[in-house]
Amino acid sequence: MKTQYYTATSIDGYLADEDNSLDWLFQFGAIEEIEGVQDDYPQFVEQVGAVAMGSTTYEWLLEHEDLLEDPEQWPYEVPVWVFTSRNVPLVDGADIQVVHGDVAPVHAEMVEAAGGKNVWLVGGGDLVGQFHDHGLLDEIIMSVAPVTLGSGAPLLPRKIVTPPLKLVEVEKQGDIFAVLTYEVQHSSEE
């Protein structure tokens, strides 16, 4: 069981542009059509037993997938925890827990609910950073897209220097993504 941050990023390390837009990513088409992605993404999702996301990510999903009007389009079959300090609308029929505060006790709930499968930290970067701060982040899987954004929502707004991340896999997906998988080394592993 791992807690994984699986996301797409620009070459210069941004998840979304300064308007919280992902248009830069969608220009590459549906993930099912990109060589390599059509196999990797479903295999990744099969191993996920619980999902966490911040409120900006959740609200982006609500808006761009029109989930309040079309709740059957909710993309997750596993329980989802939304970390927020404000009230957010819920998607009818979706297994969503709205939480706030320290990520550590919530992570324990997520691990239990995952039943031996992985916990997927969808984003954003600051939320993932909070998991890292508590030593709860095990792996970062980032699909690096061939664009630069210059500014926006950072991939992981934390300084991670010692111990450094350990590169465990590099994969090319079509002529678009370089997928980098890093193991997070914790200080106690030195």
Protein Blocks (a to p, Z undefined) as FASTA:
>chain_A
ZZdddddddfkopabdfkopaklmmmnopfklpghjlmmmmmmmmmpcbdcddfklmmmm
mmmnommmmmmlpcbfbdcddddfbdcdddehiacdddedjfklmmmmmmmmnnopacdd
fbdfklmmmmmmnopafbdcddddfbdehiacdfblcddfbdcdddfbdcdehjlbccdd
dddddfklZZ
